[in-house]
């Protein structure tokens, strides 16, 4: 991991407690397809923003 992803990992490690509720929630999300869902949503929003700026 580099850049923003690494910074995010550091932040997560600072706020979660081993065996705590935040860790349990994060582990649940890691097992789902939430990351790809968010990436798809952000990609679609970016593409639409480019389209809108080209229309103006």
N, CA, C and O atoms as a Tripos MOL2 file, in Angstrom:
@<TRIPOS>MOLECULE
protein
  224   223    56     0     0
PROTEIN
NO_CHARGES

@<TRIPOS>ATOM
      1 N           0.8360   -1.1890    0.0000 N.3       1 UNK1
      2 CA          0.0000    0.0000    0.0000 C.3       1 UNK1
      3 C           0.8780    1.2490    0.0000 C.2       1 UNK1
      4 O           1.8930    1.3200    0.6930 O.2       1 UNK1
      5 N           0.4680    2.2020   -0.7770 N.am      2 UNK2
      6 CA          1.2150    3.4430   -0.8570 C.3       2 UNK2
      7 C           0.2730    4.6230   -0.7750 C.2       2 UNK2
      8 O          -0.9230    4.4870   -1.0290 O.2       2 UNK2
      9 N           0.8020    5.7740   -0.4230 N.am      3 UNK3
     10 CA          0.0320    7.0080   -0.4710 C.3       3 UNK3
     11 C          -1.1770    7.0000    0.4250 C.2       3 UNK3
     12 O          -1.1030    6.6510    1.6030 O.2       3 UNK3
     13 N          -2.3070    7.3960   -0.1640 N.am      4 UNK4
     14 CA         -3.5480    7.5580    0.5980 C.3       4 UNK4
     15 C          -4.0110    6.2600    1.2390 C.2       4 UNK4
     16 O          -4.5190    6.2680    2.3610 O.2       4 UNK4
     17 N          -3.8400    5.1370    0.5310 N.am      5 UNK5
     18 CA         -4.2580    3.8620    1.1090 C.3       5 UNK5
     19 C          -3.4550    3.5600    2.3670 C.2       5 UNK5
     20 O          -4.0080    3.0840    3.3590 O.2       5 UNK5
     21 N          -2.1710    3.8290    2.3330 N.am      6 UNK6
     22 CA         -1.3110    3.5930    3.5050 C.3       6 UNK6
     23 C          -1.7090    4.5310    4.6350 C.2       6 UNK6
     24 O          -1.7760    4.1060    5.7880 O.2       6 UNK6
     25 N          -1.9750    5.8050    4.3290 N.am      7 UNK7
     26 CA         -2.4090    6.7690    5.3460 C.3       7 UNK7
     27 C          -3.7110    6.3150    5.9980 C.2       7 UNK7
     28 O          -3.8830    6.4520    7.2090 O.2       7 UNK7
     29 N          -4.6210    5.7770    5.2000 N.am      8 UNK8
     30 CA         -5.9030    5.3060    5.7220 C.3       8 UNK8
     31 C          -5.6910    4.1160    6.6460 C.2       8 UNK8
     32 O          -6.3330    4.0130    7.6910 O.2       8 UNK8
     33 N          -4.7950    3.2240    6.2600 N.am      9 UNK9
     34 CA         -4.4910    2.0600    7.0980 C.3       9 UNK9
     35 C          -3.9140    2.4960    8.4450 C.2       9 UNK9
     36 O          -4.2690    1.9370    9.4830 O.2       9 UNK9
     37 N          -3.0370    3.4800    8.4320 N.am     10 UNK10
     38 CA         -2.4620    4.0040    9.6770 C.3      10 UNK10
     39 C          -3.5480    4.6020   10.5530 C.2      10 UNK10
     40 O          -3.5650    4.3680   11.7610 O.2      10 UNK10
     41 N          -4.4510    5.3680    9.9670 N.am     11 UNK11
     42 CA         -5.5480    5.9740   10.7190 C.3      11 UNK11
     43 C          -6.4280    4.8980   11.3550 C.2      11 UNK11
     44 O          -6.7720    4.9880   12.5330 O.2      11 UNK11
     45 N          -6.7830    3.9020   10.5880 N.am     12 UNK12
     46 CA         -7.6150    2.8140   11.1130 C.3      12 UNK12
     47 C          -6.9330    2.1510   12.3020 C.2      12 UNK12
     48 O          -7.5730    1.8840   13.3190 O.2      12 UNK12
     49 N          -5.6420    1.8860   12.1760 N.am     13 UNK13
     50 CA         -4.9250    1.2280   13.2660 C.3      13 UNK13
     51 C          -4.8530    2.0930   14.5150 C.2      13 UNK13
     52 O          -4.7350    1.5720   15.6240 O.2      13 UNK13
     53 N          -4.9210    3.3990   14.3490 N.am     14 UNK14
     54 CA         -4.8980    4.2970   15.5060 C.3      14 UNK14
     55 C          -6.2370    4.3280   16.2320 C.2      14 UNK14
     56 O          -6.2730    4.5330   17.4450 O.2      14 UNK14
     57 N          -7.3370    4.1280   15.5140 N.am     15 UNK15
     58 CA         -8.6510    4.2830   16.1560 C.3      15 UNK15
     59 C          -9.2910    2.9700   16.5920 C.2      15 UNK15
     60 O         -10.2160    2.9790   17.4030 O.2      15 UNK15
     61 N          -8.8170    1.8470   16.0690 N.am     16 UNK16
     62 CA         -9.4550    0.5840   16.4510 C.3      16 UNK16
     63 C          -8.7310   -0.0420   17.6370 C.2      16 UNK16
     64 O          -7.5220    0.1180   17.8110 O.2      16 UNK16
     65 N          -9.4870   -0.7430   18.4280 N.am     17 UNK17
     66 CA         -8.9360   -1.4980   19.5440 C.3      17 UNK17
     67 C          -8.9290   -2.9660   19.1630 C.2      17 UNK17
     68 O          -9.9340   -3.4710   18.6640 O.2      17 UNK17
     69 N          -7.8210   -3.6670   19.3850 N.am     18 UNK18
     70 CA         -7.7940   -5.0940   19.0550 C.3      18 UNK18
     71 C          -8.9560   -5.8270   19.7340 C.2      18 UNK18
     72 O          -9.1310   -5.7400   20.9490 O.2      18 UNK18
     73 N          -9.7330   -6.5360   18.9450 N.am     19 UNK19
     74 CA        -10.8620   -7.2720   19.4710 C.3      19 UNK19
     75 C         -12.0770   -6.4180   19.7840 C.2      19 UNK19
     76 O         -13.0600   -6.9120   20.3350 O.2      19 UNK19
     77 N         -12.0150   -5.1230   19.4310 N.am     20 UNK20
     78 CA        -13.1070   -4.2050   19.7450 C.3      20 UNK20
     79 C         -14.1730   -4.1410   18.6710 C.2      20 UNK20
     80 O         -14.1300   -4.8660   17.6770 O.2      20 UNK20
     81 N         -15.1350   -3.2510   18.8960 N.am     21 UNK21
     82 CA        -16.2780   -3.1330   17.9930 C.3      21 UNK21
     83 C         -15.8880   -2.5810   16.6250 C.2      21 UNK21
     84 O         -16.4110   -3.0250   15.6030 O.2      21 UNK21
     85 N         -14.9700   -1.6120   16.6030 N.am     22 UNK22
     86 CA        -14.5320   -1.0480   15.3170 C.3      22 UNK22
     87 C         -13.8410   -2.1120   14.4850 C.2      22 UNK22
     88 O         -14.0830   -2.2180   13.2830 O.2      22 UNK22
     89 N         -12.9910   -2.8930   15.1110 N.am     23 UNK23
     90 CA        -12.3060   -3.9630   14.3870 C.3      23 UNK23
     91 C         -13.3120   -4.9760   13.8500 C.2      23 UNK23
     92 O         -13.1850   -5.4230   12.7100 O.2      23 UNK23
     93 N         -14.3050   -5.3440   14.6500 N.am     24 UNK24
     94 CA        -15.3170   -6.3000   14.1950 C.3      24 UNK24
     95 C         -16.0750   -5.7500   12.9860 C.2      24 UNK24
     96 O         -16.3270   -6.4740   12.0230 O.2      24 UNK24
     97 N         -16.4340   -4.4750   13.0420 N.am     25 UNK25
     98 CA        -17.1340   -3.8580   11.9140 C.3      25 UNK25
     99 C         -16.2940   -3.8320   10.6630 C.2      25 UNK25
    100 O         -16.7820   -4.1400    9.5750 O.2      25 UNK25
    101 N         -15.0240   -3.4630   10.8070 N.am     26 UNK26
    102 CA        -14.1260   -3.4180    9.6490 C.3      26 UNK26
    103 C         -13.9190   -4.8060    9.0460 C.2      26 UNK26
    104 O         -13.8920   -4.9600    7.8250 O.2      26 UNK26
    105 N         -13.7760   -5.7990    9.8960 N.am     27 UNK27
    106 CA        -13.6080   -7.1620    9.3910 C.3      27 UNK27
    107 C         -14.8500   -7.6250    8.6350 C.2      27 UNK27
    108 O         -14.7420   -8.3400    7.6390 O.2      27 UNK27
    109 N         -16.0080   -7.2260    9.0990 N.am     28 UNK28
    110 CA        -17.2490   -7.5610    8.4070 C.3      28 UNK28
    111 C         -17.2810   -6.9240    7.0240 C.2      28 UNK28
    112 O         -17.6660   -7.5670    6.0480 O.2      28 UNK28
    113 N         -16.8760   -5.6590    6.9430 N.am     29 UNK29
    114 CA        -16.8560   -4.9640    5.6520 C.3      29 UNK29
    115 C         -15.8320   -5.5750    4.7050 C.2      29 UNK29
    116 O         -16.0740   -5.6650    3.5010 O.2      29 UNK29
    117 N         -14.6840   -5.9960    5.2450 N.am     30 UNK30
    118 CA        -13.6570   -6.5990    4.4010 C.3      30 UNK30
    119 C         -14.1680   -7.8790    3.7510 C.2      30 UNK30
    120 O         -13.7630   -8.2070    2.6350 O.2      30 UNK30
    121 N         -15.0360   -8.5950    4.4200 N.am     31 UNK31
    122 CA        -15.5780   -9.8370    3.8850 C.3      31 UNK31
    123 C         -16.6680   -9.6220    2.8530 C.2      31 UNK31
    124 O         -17.0820  -10.5650    2.1800 O.2      31 UNK31
    125 N         -17.1350   -8.3880    2.7230 N.am     32 UNK32
    126 CA        -18.1880   -8.0990    1.7460 C.3      32 UNK32
    127 C         -17.5850   -7.4820    0.4960 C.2      32 UNK32
    128 O         -16.3660   -7.3580    0.3730 O.2      32 UNK32
    129 N         -18.4360   -7.1050   -0.4120 N.am     33 UNK33
    130 CA        -17.9760   -6.4670   -1.6450 C.3      33 UNK33
    131 C         -18.0900   -4.9480   -1.5620 C.2      33 UNK33
    132 O         -18.1660   -4.2690   -2.5850 O.2      33 UNK33
    133 N         -18.1010   -4.4200   -0.3420 N.am     34 UNK34
    134 CA        -18.3170   -2.9860   -0.1430 C.3      34 UNK34
    135 C         -17.2340   -2.1350   -0.8160 C.2      34 UNK34
    136 O         -17.5330   -1.0720   -1.3600 O.2      34 UNK34
    137 N         -15.9920   -2.5940   -0.7830 N.am     35 UNK35
    138 CA        -14.9090   -1.8100   -1.3890 C.3      35 UNK35
    139 C         -15.1500   -1.6210   -2.8820 C.2      35 UNK35
    140 O         -15.0080   -0.5130   -3.3980 O.2      35 UNK35
    141 N         -15.5100   -2.6870   -3.5740 N.am     36 UNK36
    142 CA        -15.7440   -2.5650   -5.0100 C.3      36 UNK36
    143 C         -16.9920   -1.7330   -5.2950 C.2      36 UNK36
    144 O         -17.0530   -1.0320   -6.3050 O.2      36 UNK36
    145 N         -17.9780   -1.8070   -4.4190 N.am     37 UNK37
    146 CA        -19.1880   -0.9880   -4.5870 C.3      37 UNK37
    147 C         -18.8310    0.4900   -4.4790 C.2      37 UNK37
    148 O         -19.2640    1.2960   -5.3030 O.2      37 UNK37
    149 N         -18.0360    0.8520   -3.4580 N.am     38 UNK38
    150 CA        -17.6300    2.2470   -3.3080 C.3      38 UNK38
    151 C         -16.7640    2.7040   -4.4810 C.2      38 UNK38
    152 O         -16.9400    3.8130   -4.9850 O.2      38 UNK38
    153 N         -15.8410    1.8670   -4.9130 N.am     39 UNK39
    154 CA        -14.9840    2.2360   -6.0500 C.3      39 UNK39
    155 C         -15.8170    2.4830   -7.2970 C.2      39 UNK39
    156 O         -15.5780    3.4460   -8.0260 O.2      39 UNK39
    157 N         -16.8010    1.6110   -7.5480 N.am     40 UNK40
    158 CA        -17.6760    1.7910   -8.7100 C.3      40 UNK40
    159 C         -18.4760    3.0890   -8.6110 C.2      40 UNK40
    160 O         -18.6330    3.8080   -9.5970 O.2      40 UNK40
    161 N         -18.9780    3.3800   -7.4090 N.am     41 UNK41
    162 CA        -19.7580    4.6050   -7.2160 C.3      41 UNK41
    163 C         -18.8960    5.8430   -7.4310 C.2      41 UNK41
    164 O         -19.3220    6.7890   -8.0930 O.2      41 UNK41
    165 N         -17.6920    5.8420   -6.8770 N.am     42 UNK42
    166 CA        -16.7990    6.9930   -7.0380 C.3      42 UNK42
    167 C         -16.3600    7.1570   -8.4920 C.2      42 UNK42
    168 O         -16.2370    8.2780   -8.9850 O.2      42 UNK42
    169 N         -16.1260    6.0430   -9.1700 N.am     43 UNK43
    170 CA        -15.7360    6.0990  -10.5820 C.3      43 UNK43
    171 C         -16.8770    6.6870  -11.4210 C.2      43 UNK43
    172 O         -16.6380    7.5180  -12.2980 O.2      43 UNK43
    173 N         -18.0980    6.2620  -11.1580 N.am     44 UNK44
    174 CA        -19.2550    6.7810  -11.8960 C.3      44 UNK44
    175 C         -19.4400    8.2710  -11.6360 C.2      44 UNK44
    176 O         -19.7300    9.0330  -12.5590 O.2      44 UNK44
    177 N         -19.2730    8.6870  -10.3890 N.am     45 UNK45
    178 CA        -19.4060   10.1080  -10.0540 C.3      45 UNK45
    179 C         -18.3270   10.9290  -10.7530 C.2      45 UNK45
    180 O         -18.6030   12.0170  -11.2580 O.2      45 UNK45
    181 N         -17.1120   10.4180  -10.7840 N.am     46 UNK46
    182 CA        -16.0160   11.1300  -11.4570 C.3      46 UNK46
    183 C         -16.2970   11.2630  -12.9540 C.2      46 UNK46
    184 O         -16.1340   12.3370  -13.5330 O.2      46 UNK46
    185 N         -16.7190   10.1620  -13.5680 N.am     47 UNK47
    186 CA        -17.0220   10.1990  -15.0030 C.3      47 UNK47
    187 C         -18.1470   11.1850  -15.3030 C.2      47 UNK47
    188 O         -18.0930   11.9110  -16.2950 O.2      47 UNK47
    189 N         -19.1580   11.2100  -14.4490 N.am     48 UNK48
    190 CA        -20.2760   12.1340  -14.6640 C.3      48 UNK48
    191 C         -19.8250   13.5750  -14.4870 C.2      48 UNK48
    192 O         -20.2700   14.4560  -15.2230 O.2      48 UNK48
    193 N         -18.9490   13.8260  -13.5230 N.am     49 UNK49
    194 CA        -18.4650   15.1980  -13.3200 C.3      49 UNK49
    195 C         -17.6710   15.6800  -14.5330 C.2      49 UNK49
    196 O         -17.7180   16.8580  -14.8860 O.2      49 UNK49
    197 N         -16.9470   14.7690  -15.1640 N.am     50 UNK50
    198 CA        -16.2090   15.1200  -16.3780 C.3      50 UNK50
    199 C         -17.1930   15.4380  -17.5090 C.2      50 UNK50
    200 O         -17.0090   16.4040  -18.2490 O.2      50 UNK50
    201 N         -18.2390   14.6140  -17.6330 N.am     51 UNK51
    202 CA        -19.2580   14.8700  -18.6490 C.3      51 UNK51
    203 C         -19.9210   16.2260  -18.4420 C.2      51 UNK51
    204 O         -20.1180   16.9810  -19.3930 O.2      51 UNK51
    205 N         -20.2620   16.5290  -17.1920 N.am     52 UNK52
    206 CA        -20.9300   17.7980  -16.8930 C.3      52 UNK52
    207 C         -20.0170   18.9660  -17.2290 C.2      52 UNK52
    208 O         -20.4680   19.9610  -17.7970 O.2      52 UNK52
    209 N         -18.7390   18.8560  -16.8840 N.am     53 UNK53
    210 CA        -17.8230   19.9740  -17.1720 C.3      53 UNK53
    211 C         -17.6180   20.1480  -18.6720 C.2      53 UNK53
    212 O         -17.4080   21.2670  -19.1400 O.2      53 UNK53
    213 N         -17.6760   19.0530  -19.4320 N.am     54 UNK54
    214 CA        -17.5350   19.1370  -20.8860 C.3      54 UNK54
    215 C         -18.7640   19.7590  -21.5480 C.2      54 UNK54
    216 O         -18.6680   20.3490  -22.6240 O.2      54 UNK54
    217 N         -19.9320   19.6180  -20.8870 N.am     55 UNK55
    218 CA        -21.1660   20.1750  -21.4230 C.3      55 UNK55
    219 C         -21.2000   21.7000  -21.2870 C.2      55 UNK55
    220 O         -21.8890   22.3840  -22.0440 O.2      55 UNK55
    221 N         -20.4580   22.2150  -20.3260 N.am     56 UNK56
    222 CA        -20.4740   23.6710  -20.0820 C.3      56 UNK56
    223 C         -19.4470   24.3380  -20.8810 C.2      56 UNK56
    224 O         -19.3080   25.5600  -20.8110 O.2      56 UNK56
@<TRIPOS>BOND
     1     1     2 1
     2     2     3 1
     3     3     4 2
     4     3     5 am
     5     5     6 1
     6     6     7 1
     7     7     8 2
     8     7     9 am
     9     9    10 1
    10    10    11 1
    11    11    12 2
    12    11    13 am
    13    13    14 1
    14    14    15 1
    15    15    16 2
    16    15    17 am
    17    17    18 1
    18    18    19 1
    19    19    20 2
    20    19    21 am
    21    21    22 1
    22    22    23 1
    23    23    24 2
    24    23    25 am
    25    25    26 1
    26    26    27 1
    27    27    28 2
    28    27    29 am
    29    29    30 1
    30    30    31 1
    31    31    32 2
    32    31    33 am
    33    33    34 1
    34    34    35 1
    35    35    36 2
    36    35    37 am
    37    37    38 1
    38    38    39 1
    39    39    40 2
    40    39    41 am
    41    41    42 1
    42    42    43 1
    43    43    44 2
    44    43    45 am
    45    45    46 1
    46    46    47 1
    47    47    48 2
    48    47    49 am
    49    49    50 1
    50    50    51 1
    51    51    52 2
    52    51    53 am
    53    53    54 1
    54    54    55 1
    55    55    56 2
    56    55    57 am
    57    57    58 1
    58    58    59 1
    59    59    60 2
    60    59    61 am
    61    61    62 1
    62    62    63 1
    63    63    64 2
    64    63    65 am
    65    65    66 1
    66    66    67 1
    67    67    68 2
    68    67    69 am
    69    69    70 1
    70    70    71 1
    71    71    72 2
    72    71    73 am
    73    73    74 1
    74    74    75 1
    75    75    76 2
    76    75    77 am
    77    77    78 1
    78    78    79 1
    79    79    80 2
    80    79    81 am
    81    81    82 1
    82    82    83 1
    83    83    84 2
    84    83    85 am
    85    85    86 1
    86    86    87 1
    87    87    88 2
    88    87    89 am
    89    89    90 1
    90    90    91 1
    91    91    92 2
    92    91    93 am
    93    93    94 1
    94    94    95 1
    95    95    96 2
    96    95    97 am
    97    97    98 1
    98    98    99 1
    99    99   100 2
   100    99   101 am
   101   101   102 1
   102   102   103 1
   103   103   104 2
   104   103   105 am
   105   105   106 1
   106   106   107 1
   107   107   108 2
   108   107   109 am
   109   109   110 1
   110   110   111 1
   111   111   112 2
   112   111   113 am
   113   113   114 1
   114   114   115 1
   115   115   116 2
   116   115   117 am
   117   117   118 1
   118   118   119 1
   119   119   120 2
   120   119   121 am
   121   121   122 1
   122   122   123 1
   123   123   124 2
   124   123   125 am
   125   125   126 1
   126   126   127 1
   127   127   128 2
   128   127   129 am
   129   129   130 1
   130   130   131 1
   131   131   132 2
   132   131   133 am
   133   133   134 1
   134   134   135 1
   135   135   136 2
   136   135   137 am
   137   137   138 1
   138   138   139 1
   139   139   140 2
   140   139   141 am
   141   141   142 1
   142   142   143 1
   143   143   144 2
   144   143   145 am
   145   145   146 1
   146   146   147 1
   147   147   148 2
   148   147   149 am
   149   149   150 1
   150   150   151 1
   151   151   152 2
   152   151   153 am
   153   153   154 1
   154   154   155 1
   155   155   156 2
   156   155   157 am
   157   157   158 1
   158   158   159 1
   159   159   160 2
   160   159   161 am
   161   161   162 1
   162   162   163 1
   163   163   164 2
   164   163   165 am
   165   165   166 1
   166   166   167 1
   167   167   168 2
   168   167   169 am
   169   169   170 1
   170   170   171 1
   171   171   172 2
   172   171   173 am
   173   173   174 1
   174   174   175 1
   175   175   176 2
   176   175   177 am
   177   177   178 1
   178   178   179 1
   179   179   180 2
   180   179   181 am
   181   181   182 1
   182   182   183 1
   183   183   184 2
   184   183   185 am
   185   185   186 1
   186   186   187 1
   187   187   188 2
   188   187   189 am
   189   189   190 1
   190   190   191 1
   191   191   192 2
   192   191   193 am
   193   193   194 1
   194   194   195 1
   195   195   196 2
   196   195   197 am
   197   197   198 1
   198   198   199 1
   199   199   200 2
   200   199   201 am
   201   201   202 1
   202   202   203 1
   203   203   204 2
   204   203   205 am
   205   205   206 1
   206   206   207 1
   207   207   208 2
   208   207   209 am
   209   209   210 1
   210   210   211 1
   211   211   212 2
   212   211   213 am
   213   213   214 1
   214   214   215 1
   215   215   216 2
   216   215   217 am
   217   217   218 1
   218   218   219 1
   219   219   220 2
   220   219   221 am
   221   221   222 1
   222   222   223 1
   223   223   224 2
@<TRIPOS>SUBSTRUCTURE
     1 UNK1         2 RESIDUE 1 A UNK
     2 UNK2         6 RESIDUE 1 A UNK
     3 UNK3        10 RESIDUE 1 A UNK
     4 UNK4        14 RESIDUE 1 A UNK
     5 UNK5        18 RESIDUE 1 A UNK
     6 UNK6        22 RESIDUE 1 A UNK
     7 UNK7        26 RESIDUE 1 A UNK
     8 UNK8        30 RESIDUE 1 A UNK
     9 UNK9        34 RESIDUE 1 A UNK
    10 UNK10       38 RESIDUE 1 A UNK
    11 UNK11       42 RESIDUE 1 A UNK
    12 UNK12       46 RESIDUE 1 A UNK
    13 UNK13       50 RESIDUE 1 A UNK
    14 UNK14       54 RESIDUE 1 A UNK
    15 UNK15       58 RESIDUE 1 A UNK
    16 UNK16       62 RESIDUE 1 A UNK
    17 UNK17       66 RESIDUE 1 A UNK
    18 UNK18       70 RESIDUE 1 A UNK
    19 UNK19       74 RESIDUE 1 A UNK
    20 UNK20       78 RESIDUE 1 A UNK
    21 UNK21       82 RESIDUE 1 A UNK
    22 UNK22       86 RESIDUE 1 A UNK
    23 UNK23       90 RESIDUE 1 A UNK
    24 UNK24       94 RESIDUE 1 A UNK
    25 UNK25       98 RESIDUE 1 A UNK
    26 UNK26      102 RESIDUE 1 A UNK
    27 UNK27      106 RESIDUE 1 A UNK
    28 UNK28      110 RESIDUE 1 A UNK
    29 UNK29      114 RESIDUE 1 A UNK
    30 UNK30      118 RESIDUE 1 A UNK
    31 UNK31      122 RESIDUE 1 A UNK
    32 UNK32      126 RESIDUE 1 A UNK
    33 UNK33      130 RESIDUE 1 A UNK
    34 UNK34      134 RESIDUE 1 A UNK
    35 UNK35      138 RESIDUE 1 A UNK
    36 UNK36      142 RESIDUE 1 A UNK
    37 UNK37      146 RESIDUE 1 A UNK
    38 UNK38      150 RESIDUE 1 A UNK
    39 UNK39      154 RESIDUE 1 A UNK
    40 UNK40      158 RESIDUE 1 A UNK
    41 UNK41      162 RESIDUE 1 A UNK
    42 UNK42      166 RESIDUE 1 A UNK
    43 UNK43      170 RESIDUE 1 A UNK
    44 UNK44      174 RESIDUE 1 A UNK
    45 UNK45      178 RESIDUE 1 A UNK
    46 UNK46      182 RESIDUE 1 A UNK
    47 UNK47      186 RESIDUE 1 A UNK
    48 UNK48      190 RESIDUE 1 A UNK
    49 UNK49      194 RESIDUE 1 A UNK
    50 UNK50      198 RESIDUE 1 A UNK
    51 UNK51      202 RESIDUE 1 A UNK
    52 UNK52      206 RESIDUE 1 A UNK
    53 UNK53      210 RESIDUE 1 A UNK
    54 UNK54      214 RESIDUE 1 A UNK
    55 UNK55      218 RESIDUE 1 A UNK
    56 UNK56      222 RESIDUE 1 A UNK
